[in-house]
Each structure stands twice: as C-alpha cells, then as structure tokens.
C-alpha cells in the first residue's frame, strides 16, 4: 500500500508539472468564501482527496505535529512535499499553523516548482487554510517566475479580502515580475502609484529593483535621479544601487559619467566599492581601450585590498584578445594562476577566440587542449570559436573534424555552428558540401535556418557564380518573411550583377515595388554598379539621381561605385561635378578609386588640376603626399609625373602613412617600375618603413627578402635598422633577434643603434631578461650606451616596477660620461609616479629646474592627476609651473 501511495504522489507531481497554469486566471469569486476549485482541472483535484486509507485524524495530527521544524528544510523531492501537504490538509478541522504551510510552500518554490506551489495555494484556499502576507508573497513570486505577474494582483486582492495587507516585499516582488517580463514602463507606473498613493514606503531593495529595470532598457538618467530621490526620502543607497548604475553607464560607453558616480559614492556617501564595482569600470575602460585608466583602477584595488576575482581577470583577458594582443592576455592568465585564481571556461574561451581572431590556430588548439587538462569541459561556445578560426584560415578539413567532434562529445550544434561552417565551405568553393550541410540543417527538427543562414547560402552561391541556383533556392523559401527580406534581395541583385546577368538583377530590383519593399542604399549601389559594368552609364546616373528623391541618399560607397564606373567607361565630363559633391558631403575616396583617378591624370585623360580636389577627398594621412605631387608641377605632363614620382620616394615623411593610404605608395612603387625607373635602396627603405608602420610585417619581410635577393640593391645598415625596429614595434621580438644573430654571422655592423632598438623592443615585449642581457653585452662588444639606450633601460625597469634599479642606472649616466637629458628625467619621473614613489618627486623636479629641463605633456598630466587625488602635495604646483614650456605655464598654475 505504501508503494502505491508513493507512486500516486509521483504521478501527481508529474501531472502538476505539465503546464498546470494554462487556461487558469486568478480573480476574486463573488462569494465571501473563496472558491478556486473550478479553476483547477479535476485531474489535479483528485489525487489530493484520493488517499482515503490514511491513518486516523488523531494519528495524523500527532505524526504531523511531532515532526521537527527541520522537516521542511529537508524536503528535496516534489512527491515528498505533496505527501506532507496531504498529511497537513487532512487534519481538519484543526489545521497546522500558517507558518508550517508557508514553510512547505517555500520549500516547493525553492525547488523551482512554481506551478505546483500555486496549485497547493489553491488547495489551501479551498479548505480555508490560514494565510499571511508571507504566503501571498511566495505565491506572487511564483506567478512572476511563470511570467504571469498581472495575476499577482488578484492574489493581492484575495489577501485583502482575508485581511492580509501587502507589505513592501509584496510590491517589490510585483515590480521585479514586471521587469522580468520586460514590462519596465508598467513597473515604473506601479512604483509612482505606490509613492503617490502612500501605499508603502519604498526601501533600498525596491529602489534597487526599479533601478535595475530602468538600466535594463538603457534608461540611465532616471536611475541617477532615483539616487537623488532616495536621499531626499531618507533612504540611503547601498553599494548595489551604485553598482547597477555604474555597470549600465559603462555598457553604454558613458565611462566618465560612471567614474563621477564612483567618486561620489566613495567621497560623498562613504560607500566602499566592491569587486563588482571595479569590474564594471575596468570592463568599460577596456572596451574603450583606455588601458592607463584601467591599470590605475587595478592598482587602486590593490591599495584598497580588494582582490581581483576570476571575473576581473576574464575581463582583462577578453579585452586584450579583442585588441589583438593575445600574448598579453595569456600573460594575465598566468598571473591569475600565480595568485591562486583559477580561470573558468569563459576565460579560456576568450583566449581561444583571441588567438583565432589573429589566425594563430596552433596556439588556439593548445589552449583548447589545456582546458581538458585542467579538468574543464569545453562547451559549444569553445567549439564555435575554434570552428570560426579554422574557417577563416580556410582549414576546412580541421573545421569539419571539429564539427563532428561536437556531437561525439554529446553536444548539439546550434545555428551559429552551422552558419560558421557554411561560410567556410563556400569560401573555399565547396558548394556541394555546403548545400548538403544546409539540407541537413533544414531536415533537423530542432535547428531551423535563420535569415543569416539564408544570407550566407545565397551569397556563397552567388560568389561561386551559381546565381541560378541561388535564385532557385530563394524562390523555394515561399511566401514568408524571408521572402520579404531586403538583405536577401540585395545579395541576389549584387550577385547577378557581378556574374554578368543584368536582366536577372533588373527583374529582382523591379520586383521590390510589387512586394511593397523599399530599396536601401546597398540595393541602389548594387544596381548602379550593374549598369556601370554593362556600360549603361546614363542609366546608372539616372538611378543615382533618383536616390535622393526617394528618401535614400547615396553614401560614400555609392559615390565611389559611380565614380569608378564613369572612369572605366571613359565618361570624364561629370567627374569633377561628382568629386565636388563628395567634398560637399565630406565623403572620402577609396583606395581603388584614387588609384584610377591618378592613373587617368597621368595618361592626360583627366586634367591634372583635379589633384588638388582629390587631395581633399582622400583620408587625412594621404593628403600631404598628394599635395607634393601637385606642388612640384606634375599636372598634365607624364615625363614630369614620372620624375616627380622618383623624387616622391626620397621624401622621408612617406613612412608616416597609415593603413588608409597604403595604396598610394604601393601604386607609386609599381608605377616607378612600369615607367622604366629602378628602385634604389632609399625606395626600398621607405616602403619597408611604411609597411611596418601599418603592421604588414609579412609584406615587409617579403620585400626585404626580395631586396636581399636583388644583387644590385643590397640592404644597407639603415635597412637592417628599419627591419629590426619594425619587427620590435610589432612585438615580433623573436624574429628580430633571429635577424640580429644572422647579422652577426654575416659580420655586419652591430652598432649602438641596433642594440638600442633591440633593448627597446625587448622592453616593449616585457622581456626584461633579454633587455638586460643585451644591455650588459655592450661592454663586451666595446660599445658605449648612449642617452637613448639608458632611457630605454630606465623605462624598462620602471615598467617592471624595479624603481631602485632605474634610479641606480640614472645616477650611473653622469659617472659614465653620458649625462641624462630632458627625456631621461621625464622617463624616470613618470616611472616614479606610476609606481607611487612620491618621496623622490620633489628632488627630481628641483634637479630638472637646475638643468633647465621642462616636463613633457604626459608627465605634467600625471603630476596634476596625482595632486588632484592628494597623492602629491599641492605645494609642488609652483615648482611644476617653472618646468612647463612657456605656453603651458598658465594652464599648469590653474
């Protein structure tokens, strides 16, 4: 019989969990006695009254009331709770106290059986069991967890009927429920009614709930006003209040506002920040690449004895990886381990993603293997990151192996997994495999292709010249929202255009108006490109003019597409007008457009006077170079243009170019060869310096190898210095050291400049041991360190926190006949400030005054910052005022 009872309870538990709330709504019955029974299906009521062969009432009462209070805390299974409830409800007319019912409801709610708690409450109402405000609050919480917050008000009304008055916790639960359901405006209205109607006095928990909800929808200003309101109403904000607002401000990139609130919290309210506060601020600063400020906060944490937690380190790892410096991220991870903090899966996932973004799949795989060694189990995010990395590197076989490994390890692919692999397969031209994978995805009951999936497949087919297949798939979609997606139309129009099928492109474009879709700027740009490609320039211009009238003004890309179309089709008469329009809209020209324009000018197809106008439209960094061509009288003369190009390579400031204008010197380099001129060592050196400046180390190495293979143009000492410095600046120290040793083997000149470059590179790469070894090697090579070398080593020691070593080296400079200069003083000054060595600042500043040295802008900023934070004495301002350049004195005094 006991076995039957247990089975009965288990069956009822299963039944209660099968969406019992569906179709039921709480409301007040018309009679005085509440009657919820008609709201509950008979199948739910039957088990509560079916156990007729239980013990006698007296035995039941004694067995129930003999139970210690801990019995409610020990409930871990639903059927045990139901069995206990049966015992409690069958002791009528003498029912247990409301406290016992509340403890039982709370136990069921803690197990997250919210629907079951509501049904037990209904049973309590049916037998007139006692209730309290605690009961009401538990049941309302269950309603909120089931996204039925509105029905919580009926519970409040039912409580009122029985004389149970809601408290601040009741209303806070309702507010939280609205917020969980993203009904923040309703929560705000309720909150205002509570205050206006004086229904309850909000406490800090209620304010925090409202602040959390408002921040959730991106409303940061109202929560700040709430903090002021709390102060007015005598409710003191706590650290959670500030943490919520600070976190929201940081997520909205309002970090300076967050820092102001942070200072207010500490200085004016006397509230100590927690690790959560610092994490939010550090995350916000890292997202904006404000590394110095982030480091400052980390140091502040240490000063306040707030230990960074796993989340802090994970934020740093993730931010460094997104900046493309995964080695530094791994260094942070190692520091984390040294300090006894164990990285979690999120930390490792960020590191894997960082290496994948850089295409370093070997390192990413090493981290992946390390996860398992550390006893962690890779999740789908881990696999998806690695899969994305392999696909971007076009290592599709490895990606496919990983794809199958996911299911072998008991995980299911999601839509991101499929989309990533589809993109990879199309990129390497494996359209058949991609289509099979897509069909497998469509056949999968649990994973449906989304709009992004269809975009990938259609674009993949178009890029592989399978426009007909793409169009056929698009027609198969049928009449649903995807068939009305302008993004998919744009892909097809662009694909048909590039594959030489203008009729299909035009038909699709005309189809838009029939379906009630408005072309966007990308649609128009694709069609303009299509017309230009087919030589229909007038059609392209007509469509271009229509854009403005149809409320879709052309953008930078549209202008460039039309400009290139006009140039390709020899339609030069409207070029100047178009360029002036671009200038009016502040649009810049793309690399390929600029190259075409200069090419047409050199061939006299266009008037050379346009160079000045073109100079206004290229990215800022390229203006100076184009103006050089214009100023030396190149316009309209091919011979002079060629001569000018030759001179152009001897202009030292070419090396200052950034990525946006790299096309300028690549085109000039090529033009020089085509015009019969041979590049000289200056040409190569300039080009190498430019490539390294924009981080294109691979291209620079190829050019350097080409130069070495060239018998007539051997690299000179300047070339080697450029390559070494370029590698060091791009944190490729090992490669730089390898070249350095090769130079030694070839008996090339290894002068103090070369050594200083490497010492500086080792310092930047945080390789102190290598920097020291190179510095100590100078004496054995008979070389004397110069001011630059000393400055680099002092900076290196300061960066590593070895201030005593830095000071020792600084003092040695005078003894060794190499007195420190203005830069030396500023490097040491910044090192002392960063390492908070304040006792020697005044002495150093006085020494600078005696030597007539001024402080740099960055050092001045740091000094003022430390004075404002009261780390340094304000009396130093007078001395600092003497050390700033004349123009900055007034600002320093202020």
SULHUKA-V122466 format. One line per field, one symbol per residue. ss: DSSP state (@ for helix, = for strand, . for the rest). Layout:
# SULHUKA-V122466
ss=???
This chain:
# SULHUKA-V122466
ss=.@@@@@@@@@@@@@@@@...................@@@..@@@@@@@@.......@@@@@@@@@....@@@@....@@@@@@@@@@@@........@@@@@@@@@@@@@...@@@@@@@@@@@@@......@@@@@@@@@@@@@...@@@@@@@@@@@@@......@@@@@@@@@@@@@...@@@@@@@@@@@@@.......@@@@@@@@@@@@@...@@@@@@@@@@@@@......@@@@@@@@@@@@@...@@@@@@@@@@@@@@......@@@@@@@@@@@@@...@@@@@@@@@@@@@......@@@@@@@@@@@@@...@@@@@@@@@@@@@......@@@@@@@@@@@@@...@@@@@@@@@@@@@......@@@@@@@@@@@@@...@@@@@@@@@@@@@......@@@@@@@@@@@@@...@@@@@@@@@@@@@.......@@@@@@@@@@@@@...@@@@@@@@@@....@@@@.@@@@@@@@@@@@@...@@@@@@@@@@@@@......@@@@@@@@@@@@@...@@@@@@@@@@@@@......@@@@@@@@@@@@@......@@@@@@@@@@......@@@@@@@@@@@@.......@@@@@@@@..@@@@@@@@@@@@......@@@@@@@@@@@...@@@@@..@@@@@@@@@@@@@@@@......@@@@@@@@@@@@@...@@@@@@@@@@@@@.......@@@@@@@@@@@@@...@@@@@@@@@@@@@......@@@@@@@@@@@@@...@@@@@@@@@@@@@......@@@@@@@@@@@@@...@@@@@@@@@@@@@......@@@@@@@@@@@@@...@@@@@@@@@@@@@@.....@@@@@@@@@@@@.......@@@@@@@@..@@@@@@@@.
